[in-house]
Amino acid sequence: MSITIENAEIEALLADLTQTTRRSAPDLLLELLRRERERLADDWQREAAAAIASGRLLHERWKAAEDIDPRPIDEILAYDENGLPV
């Protein structure tokens, strides 16, 4: 597969890096792409862990909260013989 990039800044940066590191452009691009993929995966894992922790905290707070109405659910949602709320 061939990639054509027509951007002067990219070409200059790539030329500078190839000269500085003495590595080929494809090798540098491959390494940079792999690093970016790893960074994104790490970000996703961090965000997923934060979401799970947030959900656990919310659940703990909900379980620790006092009941506003201690009646059984059947008494709270009472309906008559016609299915209308009492």
JOQUIBEL-V26984 format. One record per pair of residues at least 24 apart in sequence whose ideal C-beta (glycine too) atoms are under 10 Angstrom apart, sorted by the first residue. I is the first residue (numbers start at 0). J is the second residue. Records with the same first field share a line. If there is no record, write none. Layout:
I=J ; J
This chain:
2=28
4=28
